[in-house]
Amino acid sequence: MARYLLRRTAFLLGSLLLAASALFVLLRLLPGDPANALLPVGATPEQIAAARRQIGSDLPLPEQFGAWLGGLARLDLGTSLVSRLPVGAEIAERLVVTVPLTLLAFALAVVVALPVGFLAAWRAERWYGPLLNGLAQLGIAVPVFWIGMLLVTVFALRLRVLPAGGFPRDDWADPARALTSLALPVVTIAVVMSASLVRYVRAATVDVLGSDYLRTARALGSSFGGAMWRHGLRNASVPVIAILGIELATTFLGAVVVESVFALPGLGTLLVEGIAEHDYPVIQGVLAVSTLAVLVIGFAADVVQRLVDPRLRAHVSGGRP
């Protein structure tokens, strides 16, 4: 297991380097110069040259890339061209909204999807088994922003029980008010995410219900619940853990749409503002942090899979677990 962790960590670092390289190159392929964010309309050639020297865009691309990588190694994401504030500090301020939004939506989706997916597989011959599966398919097909708008219409505009958007200026100084502000965004994300998870949980449960080892355990006298707990749960959880990692990463990245619908000052909103203002340090910083989060989540999901399933540990070590 220790050797696997070393190899997986090396792969994680290599993936980070590759992602940083791709991010740097793709942003430089976009039309325009980052220095334009500092220039007024009708700037003179001297002003343009001075602005390029100020942000370093006049340097050769290898030097710019090396300087950016050096900053990443020091956890320095640069300075915003518009606000003149450190990008790292701005991202940290926005993560106060994005991280709770992501984790709360993920937790709610898991709490809903696990029992519903199991029930849809266990009672597939009953009328509500196919109904639950059909509702999950429908939830996947519906756009997340439409669900958000529907929830705002019902709970904010008609019933007036929840705010339509925004977030307290003092952040989490009043936790009840902050949670109230996140209620509709969390439910919006959880609806789409749980619909996707239900399908995977159902598929994993169907495989377990039809397995030889479960039938053997029942034949030896185990109850259905006991056989599922001792033999089915671990086998069903292995593929689901991988999907949970993917869904968590997708939820984090998809927060940009939900934050825009509900006017939340999160990481997604910061990215949209950076793109609109051609603020390259902000764009690079937000995408770098998002990429790091996705890769770390994938790393954690792989490790948890091997802790849960001894067969994977045996495969990694080349012998018995």
MOKAUR-V601877 format. One record per pair of residues at least 24 apart in sequence whose C-alpha atoms are under 8 Angstrom apart, sorted by the first residue. I is the first residue (numbers start at 1). J is the second residue. D is the distance in whole Angstrom. If there is no record, write none. Layout:
i->{I | I}
j->{J | J}
d->{D | D}
This chain:
i->{1 | 1 | 1 | 3 | 4 | 4 | 5 | 8 | 9 | 12 | 12 | 12 | 15 | 16 | 16 | 16 | 19 | 20 | 20 | 21 | 23 | 23 | 23 | 24 | 24 | 27 | 33 | 34 | 34 | 34 | 36 | 37 | 37 | 37 | 37 | 37 | 38 | 38 | 77 | 77 | 77 | 78 | 78 | 79 | 79 | 80 | 80 | 80 | 80 | 81 | 81 | 81 | 82 | 82 | 87 | 87 | 87 | 88 | 91 | 91 | 91 | 91 | 94 | 94 | 94 | 94 | 95 | 95 | 96 | 96 | 97 | 97 | 97 | 97 | 97 | 98 | 98 | 98 | 98 | 98 | 99 | 101 | 101 | 101 | 102 | 102 | 102 | 102 | 102 | 104 | 105 | 105 | 105 | 105 | 106 | 106 | 106 | 106 | 108 | 108 | 109 | 109 | 109 | 109 | 109 | 110 | 110 | 112 | 113 | 113 | 113 | 113 | 113 | 114 | 114 | 114 | 116 | 117 | 117 | 117 | 117 | 117 | 117 | 117 | 118 | 118 | 118 | 119 | 120 | 121 | 121 | 121 | 121 | 122 | 122 | 122 | 133 | 133 | 135 | 136 | 136 | 136 | 136 | 136 | 137 | 137 | 137 | 138 | 139 | 139 | 139 | 139 | 140 | 140 | 140 | 140 | 142 | 144 | 144 | 144 | 144 | 144 | 145 | 145 | 145 | 147 | 148 | 148 | 148 | 148 | 148 | 148 | 149 | 151 | 151 | 152 | 164 | 165 | 165 | 165 | 165 | 166 | 166 | 166 | 166 | 167 | 167 | 167 | 185 | 185 | 185 | 188 | 189 | 189 | 193 | 193 | 197 | 197 | 200 | 200 | 201 | 201 | 204 | 204 | 204 | 204 | 205 | 207 | 208 | 208 | 208 | 234 | 234 | 235 | 238 | 238 | 238 | 241 | 241 | 241 | 242 | 242 | 242 | 242 | 244 | 245 | 245 | 245 | 245 | 246 | 246 | 248 | 249 | 249 | 249 | 249 | 252 | 253}
j->{313 | 316 | 317 | 317 | 316 | 317 | 303 | 299 | 299 | 295 | 296 | 299 | 295 | 291 | 292 | 295 | 291 | 69 | 288 | 65 | 284 | 287 | 288 | 65 | 284 | 280 | 57 | 278 | 279 | 280 | 278 | 81 | 82 | 277 | 278 | 279 | 81 | 82 | 281 | 284 | 285 | 281 | 285 | 281 | 282 | 279 | 280 | 281 | 282 | 279 | 280 | 281 | 277 | 279 | 281 | 282 | 285 | 285 | 267 | 270 | 285 | 286 | 265 | 266 | 267 | 270 | 266 | 267 | 171 | 266 | 171 | 264 | 265 | 266 | 267 | 252 | 255 | 266 | 267 | 268 | 252 | 182 | 185 | 186 | 186 | 248 | 251 | 252 | 255 | 186 | 186 | 187 | 189 | 190 | 190 | 193 | 248 | 251 | 187 | 190 | 190 | 191 | 193 | 194 | 197 | 194 | 197 | 194 | 194 | 195 | 197 | 198 | 201 | 197 | 198 | 201 | 198 | 197 | 198 | 199 | 200 | 201 | 202 | 205 | 201 | 202 | 205 | 202 | 202 | 202 | 203 | 205 | 206 | 205 | 206 | 209 | 198 | 199 | 195 | 194 | 195 | 196 | 198 | 199 | 195 | 196 | 199 | 195 | 191 | 192 | 195 | 196 | 192 | 193 | 195 | 196 | 192 | 188 | 189 | 192 | 257 | 258 | 257 | 258 | 261 | 188 | 184 | 185 | 188 | 258 | 261 | 262 | 261 | 184 | 188 | 184 | 262 | 261 | 262 | 263 | 264 | 262 | 263 | 264 | 265 | 263 | 264 | 265 | 258 | 259 | 262 | 258 | 251 | 258 | 247 | 251 | 243 | 244 | 240 | 243 | 236 | 240 | 236 | 237 | 239 | 240 | 236 | 236 | 232 | 235 | 236 | 308 | 309 | 309 | 305 | 308 | 309 | 301 | 304 | 305 | 298 | 301 | 302 | 305 | 301 | 297 | 298 | 300 | 301 | 297 | 298 | 297 | 293 | 294 | 297 | 298 | 290 | 290}
d->{7 | 7 | 7 | 8 | 7 | 8 | 8 | 7 | 8 | 7 | 8 | 7 | 8 | 8 | 7 | 8 | 7 | 8 | 7 | 8 | 7 | 8 | 8 | 7 | 8 | 8 | 8 | 7 | 7 | 6 | 8 | 6 | 7 | 7 | 6 | 7 | 7 | 7 | 7 | 8 | 6 | 6 | 8 | 6 | 8 | 7 | 8 | 6 | 6 | 6 | 8 | 7 | 8 | 7 | 7 | 6 | 7 | 7 | 7 | 8 | 8 | 7 | 6 | 4 | 5 | 7 | 6 | 6 | 8 | 7 | 8 | 8 | 7 | 5 | 8 | 8 | 7 | 5 | 6 | 8 | 8 | 7 | 7 | 6 | 8 | 8 | 6 | 6 | 7 | 6 | 5 | 7 | 6 | 5 | 6 | 8 | 6 | 7 | 8 | 6 | 5 | 7 | 6 | 4 | 8 | 7 | 8 | 7 | 5 | 7 | 6 | 5 | 7 | 8 | 7 | 6 | 6 | 8 | 4 | 6 | 8 | 5 | 4 | 8 | 6 | 6 | 6 | 8 | 6 | 5 | 7 | 6 | 6 | 8 | 7 | 8 | 8 | 7 | 8 | 8 | 4 | 7 | 6 | 7 | 7 | 8 | 8 | 8 | 7 | 6 | 5 | 8 | 6 | 8 | 6 | 6 | 8 | 7 | 7 | 7 | 8 | 7 | 7 | 7 | 7 | 6 | 7 | 7 | 5 | 7 | 7 | 8 | 7 | 7 | 8 | 7 | 7 | 8 | 4 | 6 | 7 | 6 | 5 | 5 | 8 | 8 | 6 | 7 | 6 | 8 | 7 | 8 | 7 | 7 | 7 | 8 | 8 | 8 | 7 | 8 | 8 | 6 | 5 | 8 | 7 | 7 | 6 | 8 | 6 | 7 | 6 | 7 | 7 | 7 | 6 | 7 | 7 | 6 | 8 | 7 | 8 | 6 | 7 | 7 | 8 | 6 | 6 | 8 | 5 | 8 | 7 | 8 | 7 | 5 | 7 | 8 | 8 | 7}
